[in-house]
Amino acid sequence: MAYTLTLNPLIVVQFAAVAQTVIMAILVSVPRQSKPPSKRAAGALDFFRVFGYCGLAVLSVLFLDTGVAWLAGAWGYADWRYQLPSAVLLVVIGVEYAVAGLLKRCSWVSLAYIVVVAAILLLFIHVFVSAEVLMGNLLENGLPIVLGALVGAGVLVAGLETALATRQEGRKGRLTWDISHVMNRVFNRWTNLVIWALVVVQGILLFSGYSLLTFWMP
């Protein structure tokens, strides 16, 4: 049994549904082999790509922290039939986002950013908020500020990494690694489609008082 403060998976899974919907929209609308028309366009695309991975890193920490904590038994007296599907989906999506941020065309700058994000979020949720008497107020008011600051830092990281990549153009593999071919086989469009369908259905069912388990096991 895990005795720790964590976010409610019934709420966090709704954010996961929105995030996965955005991911599916990008996968469907962006051509696989599209080439930017100019060097400036290529730099802009690199910036938004890195910023997107930074955003995924923030979400992956939230999703994994919530999912793992509840799978470890943090639900107490809650009905596990509602919590379990949400927690499992959060872990799966969190792993995909973490792997994408760490191993898909990542650099040491992005790696350092991800480590800092994980440290700040885990300390805020499990140390600072847990030490407060009125935990709800600090969590409700403080978490959006922390997330906003981390996303803002992601803009700086994206700009820095894009600038470094431009300066080091031609020095292949100096500070970066790329396992996109492996990522694209494991978490391809079809895999993401299944994950998207499950998390969206779970979110809709929760609003109706059901879950993926209670809908079939009343």
N, C-alpha and C positions, 0 to 999 in steps of 0.2 A: 504494500500500500504506500503510495507516494503522498507525503504531507508537505505540500508546497502550494504557494499561490500561482495560479495559472489562469489564462483567459478561457472563457467558455467556448468549447468547440461548436456549440449550436449557433453562436454568433460569428465566430471566425470563419466557419465554413461558408457563410454568405459572402464574405470578402473573397474567399477562394473561388467561389462561383463567378464573381465579377471578373477576377483576375484571369481565370481560365477562359472566359468568354472573350476577353481582349486578346489573349494568346491565340485562340482559334481564329479570330478575325484577321490577325496578322498572318497566320499560316495560310489562310485561304486567299487573302488579297495580294500578298507580296509574291511575285514570281521567284522561283528557286534560283534561276541562273541570271537574274537581272544584273546588268552592269551600269554603274553610274555614268552619265554622259560627260562629266568633267572631273578634274581633280578636286575642285571645291565641293562638288556634289558628293564625291567619295568621302571627303573629310567630314561632311555633315552627316552622312549615313553612318560612318564610324562612331561619331559622337553620340548619336541617338542609340546605336547598338550597345555601346558601353554603358550609357545611362540606363537603358532597359535592363541590362544585366545587373546593374547596381540596384535597381528597383526590385528585381527578382531576389537578390540577396537579402534585402530587408524582409520581404514577404516570406522567404524560406525559413528565416530564423523564427518569425512569429508562428508559422504553420507547424514547424517541427517541434518547437517548444510546447505548443498547445497539444499537438497530437501525441507526442511521446509521454508527456506528463499524465494525460488522461488514460493512455494505454497502460501506464504503470500503476493505475488504480486511484487517480485523484478524484474520481467521480463520487466517492462516498456513498450517499444514499440515492443518488440519481439513477434513473432507469437506463441501464447499459444499452438497451436496444435503440435508444435515441442517440446516445453519445458515441457508441462504437463505430457506426458507419462514418460519422463526421470525423472522428479521430483518425481512422484508417486513411480516409481520403486526404486529410491534412498532411499525414506523414508521406504519402505517395507524392502529392503535389510539392510538398516541401523538399523532398529528395530531388525531384526533377529540377526545381528552381535552383537549388543549391549546386547541383552538378553543372547546370548551365552557367551559373555565375562563376564557378571555380575552374571548370575544365574546358569550356567552349570558348576558345580564343581569348583566354584570360591572361593578364600580365601580373607582375609582382605588385603593381600599384593597386589593381583591383583586388588582389588577394589580401593585401594589407587592409583595404577598405572593408572587406567582408569580415575579417577578424575583428576589427574595431566595431562594426555593426553588431556582431554577435555578443561581444563583451558588454557594450552599452545597453543593449536591450535586455540581456539576461540579468545584469546588475540592477537595472531599473525595476524590472518586474519582480525578481526574486529577493532583492536586498532592500532597496529603498522603499518600494511600495509595501512590501511585507512588514517593514519596521514601523509603518504609520498606523496610528489608531484608526483613522478614517481612511482606509485603503481605497475605497470606492472613489472618493473625491480626487485623490492624487492620480489614480489610474485614469479616470475619466478626463481630467484636465491636463495631466502631464503627458500621457501617451501620444496624443496628436502632436504635441510640441516636439517630443523626441523623434517621432517618425518624420515630421516635417524637416527637422534639422538634419537627419540622416539622408533624406532625399535631396536636400539642398547640397549636402556634402557630395552626394553622388554626381551632381552637375559639375562640381570642381574636379572630381576624379575623372569623369568622362572627358572634360577639356584637357586635363593633364595627360591622360593616356593617349588621346588623339594627337596632341602636340608631340609627344615622345615617339609615337608611331610614324609621324611625318618626318621627324628628324632622323629616325633610324631606318628609313625606307631603304631596302636593299640588303640590310644586315639580317638575313633570314634567321629566325629562331633565337635571337640574342636574349630577349627577356620574355618571350611568350611561348605558349604551347597551344596546340590545337588538336582536339580529338573530336571535332565536329562530325566526322564520318561515323564514329561510334555512337555519339549522341543521337544522330539522325536515324540510326537504325533502331535504337532502343525506344527513344521518345519521338517517334515519327508522327505524321499527321493523324494516322489511324489510332495510335495510342492516345494522343491528346484528345481525339474525338470521343473515345470511350470515357476517358477521365472527365472531360467536359460534360458529357451526358449524365454521368453518375452524380457529379457534384451539383449540377443544376437541378436534377430531379430531387436529390436530397434536400436542397435548399427550399424547393417548392413544397415538398412533403412536410417539412418542418413547420412552414407557415400554416399548413392545414391540420397540424396535430399528429402527423405520422412521421415515419422515417423509412429508409430502404428496408429495414428489418420488420418494423411493425406493420408495414403495408402488406407484407406476405405472412407475418406471424402475429396476428392480432392477439 
